[in-house]
Amino acid sequence: MQIALISTKINPFGDAAHRDTICGPLANALSSAGHSIKIVVPLPREMNPEAHSLARRLNPIEVNTDDGNHIFNRYDGNIMSGVDVYLLEVAETPAAATLDQAAVADLFCRAALACLDSQPEAPACCISFSDGMPLVSNLCRQRQTPNLLILQSLGDDAEALEKGLLEADRVVVLGSDPTQTKEIPDLLVEMLQDGRAVSLPRPADAVKPLSAEEKASKKAAFQMQMSLPVRTDVPVVFFPNPLDSPFIEVLEQLLTRDVQVLVATKNDRLVSLLERYPDRLAISTSDHSVKDHLAIADGCVVNGNPQMISMALCCGTLPVTSVGAGSGLVDLEPNLQSGSGIVIPRLSEDLLAEGLGRFAAAFSNPAYRALSARLPAYTVTWNRMATYCLQLIEELNTDTSGQSS
């Protein structure tokens, strides 16, 4: 399948400090899945084409507008086998000198699609990014080319976000849970609910998954360090966020069960609980990172943060979360044969207590151990994200085929 990725800002040839962190890795993952990928981006002003073995095409790209004709020079390169990169540079003309940044971005998007139109095979889908919305989405819709929009953040430009959502066929929101964002557009809520949008953590290829043996060893060492009974038959539940009422009431209720609880904050109420439950509560205010704590925990409470969920899964830690609809996180089924988390509608006192109760009960089920060992497989890597995107593209192509017939 031919897939085009269009961005108005990224530099796939940048150094470690400036290299794009989404477009390039996603393109590589899509290419590894056997697809032909083309990236179209502007030529950065500071870039020397010869330094990256870029070949300048003899025939420039013309973009005709009401203000006249504009010329773009095209440079070709690649970042790996199967991933071609086209870098477009607006030619220095008197007309181009009067353009503002928004006008240049609009012209680039038109030039990018004209560049793709000149290829022997038209792309089956265009993937665009939040920096170029809604320009690419709008032009794709005019050409009846399916468009997948990837939002790296919800940003502050509410008007541009609304227009981008209206024009895009499918949307992927990376790195944040939209349901936890204030003033989220109603359209995005609707798209999350009907499956036209999904919320995913940023892929974490660099995080090494923990084996069951490594996790058991870290848990035992932690229990000894914190003067807790060294037991493999009780779960350690981690609360990574500061605890205020009413969640301390939930924690106190949890402590009446046969569990051990780890918190990363300290206040008078928690100190009082520590005196009452010294064999069940541990307060860690040391320099340990969140990942260090997740590495020893069997379960954790996550307030809808996809990035934290991804890290937990990678550590083999079951999240109890209020993550929103369309997250790709499957609810834990009663028989524990499938699923990757305990999902509750929102992190309220009653629902959190119920979710933690389900987790504590699940831990005593022998099937839980098999599930825990499988949790790292649910971590969203670039390959898994590519799979999500391909599923959405297949849906788009199916919808387009149905409409044309």
Solvent accessible surface area in square Angstrom, and as a share of the most:
residue,aa,sasa,rsa
1,M,69,0.31
2,Q,32,0.14
3,I,1,0.01
4,A,1,0.00
5,L,0,0.00
6,I,1,0.00
7,S,1,0.00
8,T,21,0.12
9,K,143,0.61
10,I,21,0.11
11,N,26,0.13
12,P,10,0.07
13,F,36,0.15
14,G,6,0.06
15,D,85,0.44
16,A,96,0.75
17,A,88,0.69
18,H,133,0.59
19,R,126,0.46
20,D,19,0.10
21,T,80,0.46
22,I,4,0.02
23,C,1,0.01
24,G,6,0.06
25,P,38,0.24
26,L,0,0.00
27,A,0,0.00
28,N,51,0.26
29,A,6,0.05
30,L,0,0.00
31,S,15,0.10
32,S,84,0.54
33,A,59,0.46
34,G,66,0.63
35,H,35,0.16
36,S,40,0.26
37,I,1,0.00
38,K,24,0.10
39,I,0,0.00
40,V,0,0.00
41,V,0,0.00
42,P,36,0.22
43,L,21,0.10
44,P,22,0.14
45,R,241,0.88
46,E,141,0.63
47,M,20,0.09
48,N,84,0.43
49,P,27,0.17
50,E,147,0.66
51,A,75,0.58
52,H,69,0.31
53,S,100,0.64
54,L,17,0.08
55,A,59,0.46
56,R,141,0.51
57,R,121,0.44
58,L,172,0.86
59,N,125,0.64
60,P,68,0.43
61,I,20,0.10
62,E,103,0.46
63,V,10,0.05
64,N,108,0.56
65,T,46,0.27
66,D,155,0.80
67,D,120,0.62
68,G,30,0.28
69,N,95,0.49
70,H,5,0.02
71,I,48,0.24
72,F,4,0.02
73,N,19,0.10
74,R,27,0.10
75,Y,20,0.08
76,D,25,0.13
77,G,14,0.14
78,N,93,0.48
79,I,50,0.25
80,M,67,0.30
81,S,100,0.65
82,G,42,0.40
83,V,0,0.00
84,D,53,0.27
85,V,0,0.00
86,Y,13,0.05
87,L,0,0.00
88,L,3,0.01
89,E,60,0.27
90,V,42,0.24
91,A,20,0.15
92,E,179,0.80
93,T,49,0.28
94,P,119,0.75
95,A,43,0.33
96,A,16,0.13
97,A,87,0.67
98,T,114,0.67
99,L,40,0.20
100,D,92,0.48
101,Q,150,0.67
102,A,72,0.56
103,A,33,0.26
104,V,51,0.29
105,A,27,0.21
106,D,38,0.20
107,L,7,0.03
108,F,5,0.02
109,C,0,0.00
110,R,92,0.34
111,A,0,0.00
112,A,0,0.00
113,L,5,0.02
114,A,30,0.23
115,C,0,0.00
116,L,3,0.02
117,D,85,0.44
118,S,79,0.51
119,Q,30,0.13
120,P,143,0.90
121,E,100,0.45
122,A,72,0.56
123,P,22,0.14
124,A,32,0.25
125,C,0,0.00
126,C,1,0.00
127,I,0,0.00
128,S,0,0.00
129,F,1,0.01
130,S,28,0.18
131,D,42,0.22
132,G,3,0.03
133,M,28,0.12
134,P,25,0.16
135,L,50,0.25
136,V,1,0.00
137,S,0,0.00
138,N,53,0.27
139,L,6,0.03
140,C,0,0.00
141,R,116,0.42
142,Q,119,0.53
143,R,98,0.36
144,Q,156,0.69
145,T,23,0.14
146,P,16,0.10
147,N,1,0.00
148,L,0,0.00
149,L,0,0.00
150,I,0,0.00
151,L,0,0.00
152,Q,61,0.27
153,S,65,0.42
154,L,21,0.10
155,G,54,0.52
156,D,151,0.78
157,D,88,0.45
158,A,73,0.57
159,E,115,0.51
160,A,20,0.16
161,L,7,0.04
162,E,67,0.30
163,K,96,0.41
164,G,0,0.00
165,L,3,0.02
166,L,111,0.55
167,E,36,0.16
168,A,6,0.05
169,D,39,0.20
170,R,30,0.11
171,V,0,0.00
172,V,0,0.00
173,V,0,0.00
174,L,2,0.01
175,G,27,0.26
176,S,40,0.26
177,D,8,0.04
178,P,0,0.00
179,T,63,0.36
180,Q,89,0.39
181,T,52,0.30
182,K,181,0.77
183,E,172,0.77
184,I,35,0.18
185,P,20,0.13
186,D,124,0.64
187,L,30,0.15
188,L,0,0.00
189,V,49,0.28
190,E,91,0.41
191,M,1,0.00
192,L,7,0.03
193,Q,132,0.59
194,D,80,0.41
195,G,37,0.36
196,R,71,0.26
197,A,0,0.00
198,V,21,0.12
199,S,1,0.01
200,L,0,0.00
201,P,10,0.07
202,R,77,0.28
203,P,15,0.10
204,A,19,0.14
205,D,86,0.44
206,A,106,0.82
207,V,34,0.20
208,K,139,0.59
209,P,69,0.44
210,L,27,0.13
211,S,49,0.31
212,A,59,0.46
213,E,129,0.58
214,E,68,0.30
215,K,18,0.08
216,A,58,0.45
217,S,73,0.47
218,K,91,0.39
219,K,14,0.06
220,A,32,0.24
221,A,60,0.47
222,F,18,0.08
223,Q,1,0.01
224,M,138,0.62
225,Q,115,0.51
226,M,53,0.24
227,S,95,0.61
228,L,9,0.04
229,P,53,0.34
230,V,81,0.46
231,R,84,0.31
232,T,99,0.58
233,D,86,0.45
234,V,2,0.01
235,P,5,0.03
236,V,1,0.00
237,V,0,0.00
238,F,1,0.00
239,F,4,0.02
240,P,19,0.12
241,N,68,0.35
242,P,100,0.63
243,L,10,0.05
244,D,98,0.51
245,S,81,0.52
246,P,54,0.34
247,F,54,0.22
248,I,7,0.04
249,E,63,0.28
250,V,2,0.01
251,L,0,0.00
252,E,39,0.17
253,Q,104,0.46
254,L,5,0.03
255,L,0,0.00
256,T,89,0.52
257,R,107,0.39
258,D,74,0.38
259,V,3,0.02
260,Q,3,0.02
261,V,1,0.00
262,L,1,0.00
263,V,0,0.00
264,A,39,0.30
265,T,30,0.17
266,K,126,0.53
267,N,52,0.26
268,D,126,0.65
269,R,95,0.35
270,L,0,0.00
271,V,51,0.29
272,S,51,0.33
273,L,2,0.01
274,L,59,0.29
275,E,133,0.60
276,R,138,0.50
277,Y,35,0.13
278,P,84,0.53
279,D,70,0.36
280,R,63,0.23
281,L,2,0.01
282,A,3,0.02
283,I,22,0.11
284,S,8,0.05
285,T,86,0.50
286,S,65,0.42
287,D,149,0.77
288,H,80,0.36
289,S,56,0.36
290,V,58,0.33
291,K,71,0.30
292,D,66,0.34
293,H,10,0.05
294,L,0,0.00
295,A,7,0.05
296,I,12,0.06
297,A,0,0.00
298,D,13,0.07
299,G,0,0.00
300,C,0,0.00
301,V,9,0.05
302,V,2,0.01
303,N,69,0.36
304,G,1,0.01
305,N,67,0.34
306,P,4,0.02
307,Q,58,0.26
308,M,31,0.14
309,I,9,0.05
310,S,2,0.01
311,M,55,0.25
312,A,0,0.00
313,L,7,0.03
314,C,2,0.01
315,C,1,0.01
316,G,4,0.04
317,T,0,0.00
318,L,0,0.00
319,P,0,0.00
320,V,0,0.00
321,T,0,0.00
322,S,2,0.01
323,V,7,0.04
324,G,12,0.12
325,A,59,0.46
326,G,29,0.28
327,S,13,0.09
328,G,39,0.37
329,L,27,0.13
330,V,82,0.47
331,D,62,0.32
332,L,10,0.05
333,E,76,0.34
334,P,137,0.86
335,N,83,0.42
336,L,6,0.03
337,Q,114,0.51
338,S,44,0.28
339,G,2,0.02
340,S,2,0.01
341,G,0,0.00
342,I,0,0.00
343,V,38,0.22
344,I,4,0.02
345,P,105,0.66
346,R,148,0.54
347,L,31,0.15
348,S,34,0.22
349,E,68,0.30
350,D,112,0.58
351,L,46,0.23
352,L,1,0.01
353,A,22,0.17
354,E,85,0.38
355,G,0,0.00
356,L,2,0.01
357,G,11,0.11
358,R,80,0.29
359,F,1,0.00
360,A,16,0.13
361,A,64,0.49
362,A,12,0.09
363,F,8,0.03
364,S,93,0.60
365,N,57,0.29
366,P,115,0.72
367,A,25,0.20
368,Y,2,0.01
369,R,117,0.43
370,A,58,0.45
371,L,0,0.00
372,S,20,0.13
373,A,62,0.48
374,R,92,0.34
375,L,0,0.00
376,P,24,0.15
377,A,77,0.60
378,Y,53,0.20
379,T,5,0.03
380,V,11,0.06
381,T,44,0.26
382,W,32,0.11
383,N,99,0.51
384,R,73,0.27
385,M,0,0.00
386,A,3,0.02
387,T,70,0.41
388,Y,37,0.14
389,C,0,0.00
390,L,28,0.14
391,Q,100,0.45
392,L,12,0.06
393,I,0,0.00
394,E,88,0.40
395,E,75,0.34
396,L,8,0.04
397,N,37,0.19
398,T,93,0.54
399,D,65,0.34
400,T,55,0.32
401,S,71,0.46
402,G,50,0.48
403,Q,153,0.68
404,S,94,0.61
405,S,127,0.82
